[in-house]
Amino acid sequence: MSHLRGTEWQFSNQQWEAVTNIHQHLLVSAGAGTGKTSTVGAKVAYVLRKKLAAPSEILLLAFARDAMKEMRKRISALANE
């Protein structure tokens, strides 16, 4: 799904590894504004496009409603490209 790199979201090599690595658990830890939400959203879109899981099999947790709304918006944008 390398075409995600052509979207408005630009991923570093480390972010792209987090998006495409499906063989182990990863912890995404970084400061504010570094792309954590975009990376997690791209990971969900990657898993869905590769048919590695159904939407009903994915659980995302957020600490605030605004954060969840933003995550839904980003995943929808990536999934519809």
Number of C-alpha atoms within 10 A of each C-alpha: 12 9 7 18 13 9 12 8 14 14 19 12 9 10 20 17 14 20 23 15 14 13 6 6 8 11 6 13 8 9 7 8 8 11 17 15 18 21 23 19 23 27 22 24 24 23 19 15 14 10 10 12 13 10 12 6 7 10 7 10 9 10 7 8 10 10 13 15 11 14 19 14 13 19 19 14 14 21 16 7 9
